[in-house]
Amino acid sequence: MVLEDESSDDNSSLPYMHSETSIDGLNQEGQNCGFVQWVDEQWPPTMENALLKLWSMVEESKSARVNDNLQSALTIHQLTEEKNKLDADYDKLVKDVHQLVDFQQDRVVDFSYLQSAVTYQHQCRAELVAGMNTEMAKKDAAAQKLQQKYELLCNLTSAQATVIQNLKLKNMKEKELLSEARMNLELKNAEFTKFEEKLTQEKLELKLQVADLLKLKENHNEEKQMQEFKITELIKAEEKLKQKIKGIQAILQN
């Protein structure tokens, strides 16, 4: 994910962002007047918070560096003013010495005092220069350390972008696998539904066959009862016939 200040003039180096503002400053669509929006989907809140924290650290580092530069410039200005003041005092002292030599040649001048004063001025100047050099060395070291922190922050941002891209690719692959699994599940559900419908149809046909068999059994029982009734009638008729035959035989014997 890439962030950009809306006041920036160079937008050509941001491949992940685009603006709907036309070249002549007019909005061709008439809805989005130069509003910069994302091409990809919105990031999770944790990623956005992490990136905002990183950029806040960058802005704090920039602000601290600007403050340090201003403080250094102020210190150098103060030291320069002190140096100029010491130079003026030194020049005034030299002028006073020359005047003292010119106007008081008849008096014995304590050159040891003048020499000590001149030596003191040289020492003050040397201490001032040494202090300025030390201060500049400290500022250079602080600036180098800040540059190292900035480079480290840039590396961390690049690494985070790589991790986010890898996570996006992984999520895309997982979505594809889930879609494929869902399609397979839907196919299996469709097959199961067809199989269930087939079983229901077979069950219905089996019920019809059982009903037919029950009807055949009832018809068979009825036919069996009719046969038994007929057999009973035949037996009765046979007994009657036997009795008649016996009667006829008895008559014939008499």
JOGIUR-V743693 format. One record per residue. N is the residue number from 0. RES is the residue in one letter. OMEGA is omega as a letter, one per 40 degrees, with the letter a starting at -180 (NA if undefined). D_FIRST is the distance of its C-alpha to the first C-alpha in Angstrom with 2 decimals. Layout:
# JOGIUR-V743693
n: [N & N]
res: [RES & RES]
omega: [OMEGA & OMEGA]
d_first: [D_FIRST & D_FIRST]
This chain:
# JOGIUR-V743693
n: [0 & 1 & 2 & 3 & 4 & 5 & 6 & 7 & 8 & 9 & 10 & 11 & 12 & 13 & 14 & 15 & 16 & 17 & 18 & 19 & 20 & 21 & 22 & 23 & 24 & 25 & 26 & 27 & 28 & 29 & 30 & 31 & 32 & 33 & 34 & 35 & 36 & 37 & 38 & 39 & 40 & 41 & 42 & 43 & 44 & 45 & 46 & 47 & 48 & 49 & 50 & 51 & 52 & 53 & 54 & 55 & 56 & 57 & 58 & 59 & 60 & 61 & 62 & 63 & 64 & 65 & 66 & 67 & 68 & 69 & 70 & 71 & 72 & 73 & 74 & 75 & 76 & 77 & 78 & 79 & 80 & 81 & 82 & 83 & 84 & 85 & 86 & 87 & 88 & 89 & 90 & 91 & 92 & 93 & 94 & 95 & 96 & 97 & 98 & 99 & 100 & 101 & 102 & 103 & 104 & 105 & 106 & 107 & 108 & 109 & 110 & 111 & 112 & 113 & 114 & 115 & 116 & 117 & 118 & 119 & 120 & 121 & 122 & 123 & 124 & 125 & 126 & 127 & 128 & 129 & 130 & 131 & 132 & 133 & 134 & 135 & 136 & 137 & 138 & 139 & 140 & 141 & 142 & 143 & 144 & 145 & 146 & 147 & 148 & 149 & 150 & 151 & 152 & 153 & 154 & 155 & 156 & 157 & 158 & 159 & 160 & 161 & 162 & 163 & 164 & 165 & 166 & 167 & 168 & 169 & 170 & 171 & 172 & 173 & 174 & 175 & 176 & 177 & 178 & 179 & 180 & 181 & 182 & 183 & 184 & 185 & 186 & 187 & 188 & 189 & 190 & 191 & 192 & 193 & 194 & 195 & 196 & 197 & 198 & 199 & 200 & 201 & 202 & 203 & 204 & 205 & 206 & 207 & 208 & 209 & 210 & 211 & 212 & 213 & 214 & 215 & 216 & 217 & 218 & 219 & 220 & 221 & 222 & 223 & 224 & 225 & 226 & 227 & 228 & 229 & 230 & 231 & 232 & 233 & 234 & 235 & 236 & 237 & 238 & 239 & 240 & 241 & 242 & 243 & 244 & 245 & 246 & 247 & 248 & 249 & 250 & 251 & 252 & 253]
res: [M & V & L & E & D & E & S & S & D & D & N & S & S & L & P & Y & M & H & S & E & T & S & I & D & G & L & N & Q & E & G & Q & N & C & G & F & V & Q & W & V & D & E & Q & W & P & P & T & M & E & N & A & L & L & K & L & W & S & M & V & E & E & S & K & S & A & R & V & N & D & N & L & Q & S & A & L & T & I & H & Q & L & T & E & E & K & N & K & L & D & A & D & Y & D & K & L & V & K & D & V & H & Q & L & V & D & F & Q & Q & D & R & V & V & D & F & S & Y & L & Q & S & A & V & T & Y & Q & H & Q & C & R & A & E & L & V & A & G & M & N & T & E & M & A & K & K & D & A & A & A & Q & K & L & Q & Q & K & Y & E & L & L & C & N & L & T & S & A & Q & A & T & V & I & Q & N & L & K & L & K & N & M & K & E & K & E & L & L & S & E & A & R & M & N & L & E & L & K & N & A & E & F & T & K & F & E & E & K & L & T & Q & E & K & L & E & L & K & L & Q & V & A & D & L & L & K & L & K & E & N & H & N & E & E & K & Q & M & Q & E & F & K & I & T & E & L & I & K & A & E & E & K & L & K & Q & K & I & K & G & I & Q & A & I & L & Q & N]
omega: [a & i & i & i & a & a & a & i & a & i & a & a & a & a & a & a & i & i & i & i & a & a & a & i & a & i & a & a & i & a & a & a & i & a & a & a & a & i & a & a & i & a & i & a & a & i & i & i & i & a & i & i & i & a & i & i & i & a & i & i & i & a & i & i & i & i & i & i & i & i & i & i & i & i & i & i & i & i & i & i & i & i & i & i & i & i & i & i & i & i & i & i & i & i & i & i & i & i & i & i & a & a & a & i & a & a & i & a & i & a & i & i & i & i & i & i & i & i & i & i & i & i & i & i & i & i & i & i & i & i & i & i & i & i & i & i & i & a & i & i & i & i & i & i & i & i & i & i & i & i & i & i & i & i & i & i & i & i & i & i & i & i & i & i & i & i & i & i & i & i & i & i & i & i & i & i & i & i & i & i & i & i & i & i & i & i & i & i & i & i & i & i & i & i & i & i & i & i & i & i & i & i & i & i & i & i & i & i & i & i & i & i & i & i & i & i & i & i & i & i & i & i & i & i & i & i & i & i & i & i & i & i & i & i & i & i & i & i & i & i & i & i & i & i & i & i & i & i & i & i & a & a & i & NA]
d_first: [0.00 & 3.84 & 6.84 & 10.25 & 13.76 & 15.69 & 18.67 & 17.33 & 19.56 & 17.58 & 14.88 & 15.76 & 13.44 & 10.19 & 10.35 & 7.45 & 9.31 & 13.02 & 15.83 & 18.96 & 21.18 & 23.92 & 25.15 & 28.14 & 26.25 & 27.50 & 25.56 & 26.81 & 25.95 & 27.29 & 24.75 & 21.43 & 22.49 & 19.57 & 17.03 & 13.45 & 11.65 & 8.76 & 9.89 & 8.57 & 9.80 & 9.18 & 7.96 & 11.11 & 12.58 & 12.86 & 9.23 & 8.79 & 12.09 & 11.42 & 8.61 & 11.06 & 13.81 & 12.57 & 12.24 & 15.56 & 17.03 & 16.15 & 17.78 & 20.64 & 21.16 & 21.32 & 23.68 & 25.76 & 26.08 & 27.21 & 29.63 & 30.95 & 31.51 & 33.30 & 35.34 & 36.20 & 37.26 & 39.34 & 40.93 & 41.73 & 43.19 & 45.33 & 46.47 & 47.28 & 49.31 & 51.13 & 51.80 & 53.15 & 55.25 & 56.62 & 57.34 & 59.15 & 61.07 & 61.91 & 63.08 & 65.09 & 66.58 & 67.56 & 69.04 & 70.94 & 72.22 & 73.43 & 75.08 & 76.62 & 77.97 & 79.25 & 80.89 & 82.07 & 83.41 & 86.49 & 84.52 & 83.18 & 79.42 & 77.66 & 75.46 & 74.09 & 72.50 & 71.03 & 69.76 & 68.13 & 66.51 & 65.21 & 64.01 & 62.28 & 60.51 & 59.39 & 58.17 & 56.23 & 54.67 & 53.80 & 52.30 & 50.25 & 48.93 & 48.21 & 46.35 & 44.29 & 43.48 & 42.56 & 40.30 & 38.58 & 38.17 & 36.59 & 34.16 & 33.30 & 32.77 & 30.55 & 28.50 & 28.21 & 27.18 & 24.51 & 23.25 & 23.17 & 21.16 & 18.64 & 18.46 & 18.17 & 15.26 & 13.49 & 14.51 & 13.31 & 9.75 & 10.05 & 11.80 & 9.42 & 6.69 & 9.95 & 11.08 & 8.32 & 8.99 & 12.60 & 12.59 & 11.45 & 14.22 & 16.57 & 16.14 & 16.83 & 19.86 & 21.03 & 20.87 & 22.87 & 25.33 & 25.73 & 26.37 & 28.88 & 30.53 & 30.75 & 32.39 & 34.79 & 35.62 & 36.33 & 38.56 & 40.36 & 40.79 & 42.23 & 44.56 & 45.57 & 46.28 & 48.42 & 50.19 & 50.80 & 52.21 & 54.38 & 55.64 & 56.40 & 58.34 & 60.20 & 60.98 & 62.36 & 64.43 & 65.67 & 66.70 & 68.59 & 70.27 & 71.24 & 72.63 & 74.64 & 75.93 & 76.95 & 78.78 & 80.48 & 81.45 & 82.92 & 84.81 & 86.01 & 87.20 & 89.03 & 90.62 & 91.54 & 93.17 & 95.02 & 96.23 & 97.34 & 99.14 & 100.79 & 101.80 & 103.28 & 105.21 & 106.43 & 107.57 & 109.42 & 110.96 & 111.95 & 113.64 & 115.49 & 116.51 & 117.76 & 119.75 & 121.26 & 122.13 & 123.74 & 125.72 & 126.85 & 127.86 & 129.77 & 131.58 & 132.42 & 133.79 & 136.11]
